[in-house]
Amino acid sequence: MLAVFLGTWIDKIIIAAAIAMVIGLVVNSIRIGAARERVKSALNNDVRSHFDPETHEVTEKQVASEVNPDTIRRQQTEFGIHRTWYEVLSQLISLFPLLGILGTVSGLIQNLNAAPAAAAGADAVQSVMDQLVSGMSVAMNSTYWGLIAAIVLKLIATTVPGRLISETENLFEDYDKRFTNATIYKDVTVRSGE
């Protein structure tokens, strides 16, 4: 029977799925962070140390990075893929309380199945009580693990990846503003030179 199967395995399913989600969120956060760093280094001028052998001094020079719209477009596409995975994983978090409720329902069904088995005698009553307690245990444990998984995953999803996504989107907006201003300025200088 499905209720018995779920009652036996729902806690393990919730915990295994939560571990897989944590791994997915962490891996995706690392990829989003790496994409953000690539965008940041492409858009900002790099400061590099330079050693002068004659004076034996170390100076810092700004080295302009080569940025073109195609490079940024590729980085936006790569970032979009990672953001899509983040959104998918974030949406899947809402399944954990539902899995907990499913375990609750399967535990209650076990309780309802135990009730008609009651017969006369102390042993039969004790058997029914054991089955009722077992069903309530399944119901409460699955709800507990479902809620714990959802809370922990939501905290993970909103702290690290959410912040990295916001920062990366701000970098892309800054690039769009710079590119638009450069295009407008170029158009103005061409027109004034005519």
HUKASUL-V490398 format. One record per pair of residues at least 24 apart in sequence whose ideal C-beta (glycine too) atoms are under 10 Angstrom apart, sorted by the first residue. I is the first residue (numbers start at 1). J is the second residue. D is the distance in Angstrom with one decimal. If there is no record, write none. Layout:
<<I | J | D> <I | J | D>>
This chain:
<<1 | 106 | 9.4> <1 | 109 | 8.4> <1 | 110 | 9.0> <1 | 113 | 7.9> <2 | 106 | 7.5> <2 | 109 | 8.7> <3 | 102 | 9.8> <3 | 103 | 9.9> <3 | 105 | 7.8> <3 | 106 | 4.3> <3 | 107 | 8.1> <3 | 108 | 8.7> <3 | 109 | 3.9> <3 | 110 | 5.8> <3 | 111 | 9.9> <3 | 112 | 9.0> <3 | 113 | 7.3> <3 | 135 | 9.0> <3 | 138 | 9.1> <4 | 106 | 7.7> <4 | 109 | 8.6> <4 | 110 | 6.7> <4 | 113 | 8.4> <4 | 135 | 9.9> <4 | 138 | 9.5> <5 | 106 | 8.2> <6 | 99 | 9.4> <6 | 102 | 6.4> <6 | 103 | 6.4> <6 | 105 | 8.3> <6 | 106 | 3.9> <6 | 107 | 8.7> <6 | 109 | 8.7> <6 | 110 | 9.3> <6 | 138 | 8.2> <6 | 142 | 8.3> <7 | 103 | 7.1> <7 | 105 | 9.8> <7 | 106 | 4.7> <7 | 107 | 5.8> <7 | 108 | 9.8> <7 | 109 | 8.1> <7 | 110 | 5.4> <7 | 134 | 8.1> <7 | 135 | 7.2> <7 | 137 | 9.1> <7 | 138 | 4.2> <7 | 139 | 8.5> <7 | 141 | 9.6> <7 | 142 | 8.1> <8 | 106 | 9.1> <8 | 110 | 9.9> <8 | 138 | 8.1> <9 | 103 | 9.3> <9 | 106 | 9.7> <9 | 142 | 9.9> <10 | 99 | 6.6> <10 | 100 | 8.1> <10 | 102 | 6.4> <10 | 103 | 3.8> <10 | 104 | 9.1> <10 | 105 | 9.9> <10 | 106 | 6.5> <10 | 107 | 8.7> <10 | 138 | 7.2> <10 | 139 | 9.8> <10 | 141 | 8.3> <10 | 142 | 4.6> <10 | 143 | 9.9> <10 | 145 | 8.3> <10 | 146 | 8.5> <11 | 99 | 9.5> <11 | 100 | 9.3> <11 | 103 | 6.9> <11 | 137 | 9.9> <11 | 138 | 7.8> <11 | 141 | 5.3> <11 | 142 | 5.7> <11 | 144 | 8.7> <11 | 145 | 5.4> <11 | 146 | 9.1> <12 | 145 | 9.2> <13 | 99 | 6.8> <13 | 102 | 9.4> <13 | 103 | 8.7> <13 | 142 | 9.1> <13 | 145 | 9.3> <13 | 146 | 10.0> <14 | 95 | 9.5> <14 | 96 | 6.4> <14 | 97 | 9.9> <14 | 99 | 5.2> <14 | 100 | 6.8> <14 | 102 | 9.4> <14 | 103 | 7.5> <14 | 141 | 9.2> <14 | 142 | 6.7> <14 | 143 | 9.8> <14 | 144 | 9.3> <14 | 145 | 4.5> <14 | 146 | 5.5> <14 | 147 | 9.8> <14 | 148 | 8.7> <14 | 149 | 5.8> <14 | 150 | 9.6> <15 | 145 | 6.1> <15 | 146 | 10.0> <15 | 148 | 9.3> <15 | 149 | 7.4> <17 | 92 | 8.5> <17 | 95 | 7.8> <17 | 96 | 7.3> <17 | 99 | 7.4> <17 | 145 | 10.0> <17 | 146 | 9.8> <17 | 149 | 7.4> <17 | 153 | 9.7> <18 | 93 | 9.4> <18 | 96 | 6.7> <18 | 99 | 9.5> <18 | 145 | 7.7> <18 | 146 | 8.9> <18 | 148 | 8.0> <18 | 149 | 3.7> <18 | 150 | 8.6> <18 | 152 | 7.2> <18 | 153 | 6.5> <19 | 149 | 9.1> <20 | 89 | 9.9> <20 | 92 | 9.8> <21 | 89 | 6.4> <21 | 90 | 9.8> <21 | 92 | 6.6> <21 | 93 | 7.0> <21 | 95 | 9.3> <21 | 96 | 8.2> <21 | 149 | 7.6> <21 | 150 | 9.8> <21 | 152 | 9.3> <21 | 153 | 5.4> <21 | 156 | 8.5> <21 | 157 | 8.8> <22 | 89 | 9.9> <22 | 149 | 9.0> <22 | 152 | 7.6> <22 | 153 | 6.8> <22 | 156 | 6.5> <22 | 157 | 9.9> <24 | 85 | 7.7> <24 | 86 | 9.4> <24 | 88 | 9.0> <24 | 89 | 5.3> <24 | 92 | 8.7> <24 | 153 | 9.7> <25 | 85 | 9.3> <25 | 86 | 7.9> <25 | 89 | 5.6> <25 | 90 | 8.5> <25 | 92 | 10.0> <25 | 93 | 9.1> <25 | 153 | 7.0> <25 | 156 | 5.2> <25 | 157 | 5.8> <25 | 160 | 8.0> <25 | 161 | 6.6> <26 | 156 | 7.7> <26 | 160 | 8.3> <26 | 161 | 9.2> <27 | 82 | 9.9> <27 | 85 | 9.0> <27 | 89 | 9.9> <28 | 81 | 10.0> <28 | 82 | 6.1> <28 | 83 | 9.1> <28 | 84 | 9.8> <28 | 85 | 5.1> <28 | 86 | 5.5> <28 | 88 | 9.3> <28 | 89 | 6.5> <28 | 90 | 9.9> <28 | 157 | 9.4> <28 | 160 | 9.6> <28 | 161 | 6.3> <28 | 164 | 9.7> <29 | 82 | 9.0> <29 | 86 | 8.1> <29 | 89 | 10.0> <29 | 156 | 8.3> <29 | 157 | 9.0> <29 | 159 | 9.2> <29 | 160 | 4.7> <29 | 161 | 4.6> <29 | 162 | 9.5> <29 | 163 | 9.5> <29 | 164 | 6.6> <29 | 165 | 9.6> <30 | 82 | 9.6> <30 | 160 | 9.3> <30 | 161 | 9.6> <30 | 164 | 9.6> <31 | 78 | 8.8> <31 | 79 | 9.3> <31 | 81 | 8.7> <31 | 82 | 4.9> <31 | 85 | 8.1> <31 | 86 | 9.3> <31 | 161 | 9.5> <31 | 164 | 9.7> <32 | 78 | 10.0> <32 | 79 | 7.4> <32 | 82 | 4.8> <32 | 83 | 7.3> <32 | 85 | 8.8> <32 | 86 | 6.7> <32 | 160 | 8.4> <32 | 161 | 5.6> <32 | 162 | 9.7> <32 | 163 | 9.6> <32 | 164 | 4.6> <32 | 165 | 6.3> <32 | 167 | 9.5> <32 | 168 | 7.0> <33 | 82 | 9.5> <33 | 160 | 8.1> <33 | 161 | 8.6> <33 | 163 | 9.8> <33 | 164 | 5.4> <33 | 167 | 9.5> <33 | 168 | 9.0> <34 | 78 | 9.5> <34 | 82 | 8.9> <34 | 164 | 9.7> <35 | 75 | 6.7> <35 | 76 | 9.4> <35 | 78 | 5.7> <35 | 79 | 4.7> <35 | 80 | 9.6> <35 | 81 | 9.0> <35 | 82 | 5.8> <35 | 83 | 9.0> <35 | 164 | 8.5> <35 | 165 | 9.7> <35 | 168 | 6.6> <36 | 75 | 9.6> <36 | 79 | 7.7> <36 | 82 | 9.5> <36 | 163 | 9.8> <36 | 164 | 5.4> <36 | 165 | 8.4> <36 | 166 | 10.0> <36 | 167 | 6.0> <36 | 168 | 4.4> <36 | 169 | 9.6> <36 | 170 | 9.9> <36 | 171 | 7.1> <37 | 164 | 9.7> <37 | 168 | 9.4> <38 | 71 | 9.5> <38 | 74 | 9.8> <38 | 75 | 6.1> <38 | 78 | 8.1> <38 | 79 | 8.9> <38 | 168 | 9.7> <39 | 67 | 9.8> <39 | 71 | 9.6> <39 | 72 | 7.7> <39 | 75 | 5.2> <39 | 76 | 8.3> <39 | 78 | 9.2> <39 | 79 | 7.0> <39 | 167 | 9.3> <39 | 168 | 6.0> <39 | 169 | 9.9> <39 | 171 | 5.0> <39 | 172 | 7.0> <39 | 174 | 9.9> <39 | 175 | 8.0> <40 | 167 | 8.4> <40 | 168 | 8.3> <40 | 171 | 6.0> <41 | 65 | 6.6> <41 | 67 | 9.9> <42 | 66 | 8.2> <42 | 67 | 5.3> <42 | 68 | 9.5> <42 | 71 | 6.2> <42 | 72 | 7.1> <42 | 75 | 6.8> <42 | 171 | 9.1> <42 | 175 | 8.6> <43 | 67 | 6.3> <43 | 71 | 9.8> <43 | 72 | 7.9> <43 | 75 | 9.3> <43 | 171 | 5.9> <43 | 172 | 8.7> <43 | 174 | 6.9> <43 | 175 | 5.4> <43 | 178 | 8.0> <44 | 171 | 8.9> <44 | 174 | 9.7> <67 | 175 | 7.7> <67 | 178 | 9.1> <67 | 179 | 8.9> <68 | 179 | 9.8> <69 | 175 | 9.1> <69 | 179 | 6.9> <72 | 171 | 9.6> <72 | 172 | 7.4> <72 | 175 | 5.7> <72 | 176 | 8.8> <72 | 179 | 8.0> <75 | 168 | 9.1> <75 | 171 | 9.4> <75 | 172 | 8.3> <75 | 175 | 9.4> <76 | 168 | 9.3> <76 | 169 | 9.8> <76 | 172 | 6.1> <76 | 175 | 9.1> <76 | 176 | 10.0> <79 | 164 | 9.8> <79 | 165 | 8.4> <79 | 168 | 5.8> <79 | 169 | 8.5> <79 | 171 | 9.4> <79 | 172 | 7.7> <82 | 161 | 8.6> <82 | 164 | 9.2> <82 | 165 | 8.4> <82 | 168 | 9.0> <83 | 161 | 8.8> <83 | 164 | 9.7> <83 | 165 | 5.8> <83 | 168 | 8.3> <83 | 169 | 8.6> <85 | 161 | 9.4> <86 | 157 | 7.5> <86 | 161 | 5.0> <86 | 162 | 8.1> <86 | 164 | 9.0> <86 | 165 | 6.5> <87 | 157 | 9.8> <87 | 161 | 9.8> <87 | 165 | 9.3> <89 | 153 | 8.3> <89 | 156 | 9.6> <89 | 157 | 6.8> <89 | 161 | 8.5> <90 | 153 | 8.6> <90 | 154 | 8.2> <90 | 156 | 10.0> <90 | 157 | 4.9> <90 | 158 | 8.3> <90 | 161 | 8.2> <90 | 162 | 8.6> <91 | 157 | 9.9> <92 | 153 | 8.5> <92 | 157 | 9.7> <93 | 149 | 8.1> <93 | 150 | 5.7> <93 | 151 | 9.3> <93 | 152 | 9.4> <93 | 153 | 4.6> <93 | 154 | 5.6> <93 | 156 | 9.1> <93 | 157 | 6.3> <93 | 158 | 9.9> <94 | 150 | 7.2> <94 | 153 | 9.7> <94 | 154 | 9.0> <95 | 146 | 8.7> <95 | 149 | 9.3> <95 | 150 | 8.4> <96 | 145 | 8.1> <96 | 146 | 4.7> <96 | 147 | 7.5> <96 | 148 | 8.5> <96 | 149 | 4.3> <96 | 150 | 4.1> <96 | 151 | 8.8> <96 | 152 | 9.3> <96 | 153 | 6.9> <96 | 154 | 9.2> <97 | 143 | 8.0> <97 | 146 | 5.0> <97 | 147 | 5.9> <97 | 149 | 8.5> <97 | 150 | 5.1> <97 | 151 | 9.4> <98 | 146 | 7.4> <98 | 150 | 9.2> <99 | 142 | 7.1> <99 | 143 | 9.4> <99 | 145 | 8.3> <99 | 146 | 5.0> <99 | 149 | 8.2> <99 | 150 | 9.2> <100 | 139 | 9.3> <100 | 140 | 9.6> <100 | 141 | 8.9> <100 | 142 | 5.0> <100 | 143 | 4.2> <100 | 144 | 7.2> <100 | 145 | 6.5> <100 | 146 | 2.2> <100 | 147 | 5.9> <100 | 148 | 8.9> <100 | 149 | 8.1> <100 | 150 | 8.1> <101 | 139 | 9.5> <101 | 142 | 8.0> <101 | 143 | 6.8> <101 | 146 | 7.1> <101 | 147 | 9.9> <102 | 142 | 7.2> <102 | 143 | 9.6> <102 | 146 | 8.3> <103 | 138 | 6.0> <103 | 139 | 6.6> <103 | 140 | 8.9> <103 | 141 | 7.1> <103 | 142 | 2.2> <103 | 143 | 6.6> <103 | 144 | 9.3> <103 | 145 | 7.9> <103 | 146 | 7.0> <104 | 135 | 9.9> <104 | 136 | 9.5> <104 | 138 | 8.0> <104 | 139 | 4.3> <104 | 140 | 7.7> <104 | 141 | 9.4> <104 | 142 | 6.0> <104 | 143 | 5.1> <104 | 144 | 9.9> <104 | 146 | 8.7> <105 | 138 | 9.9> <105 | 139 | 7.9> <105 | 142 | 9.1> <106 | 135 | 8.4> <106 | 138 | 6.4> <106 | 139 | 7.8> <106 | 142 | 7.6> <107 | 132 | 9.8> <107 | 134 | 8.2> <107 | 135 | 4.5> <107 | 136 | 6.3> <107 | 137 | 7.2> <107 | 138 | 3.5> <107 | 139 | 3.1> <107 | 140 | 7.6> <107 | 141 | 8.2> <107 | 142 | 6.9> <107 | 143 | 8.9> <108 | 135 | 6.6> <108 | 136 | 8.3> <108 | 138 | 8.9> <108 | 139 | 5.9> <109 | 135 | 7.7> <109 | 138 | 9.6> <109 | 139 | 9.5> <110 | 134 | 6.8> <110 | 135 | 3.6> <110 | 136 | 8.9> <110 | 137 | 9.7> <110 | 138 | 6.5> <110 | 139 | 8.4> <111 | 135 | 3.9> <111 | 136 | 6.8> <111 | 138 | 9.2> <111 | 139 | 7.9>>
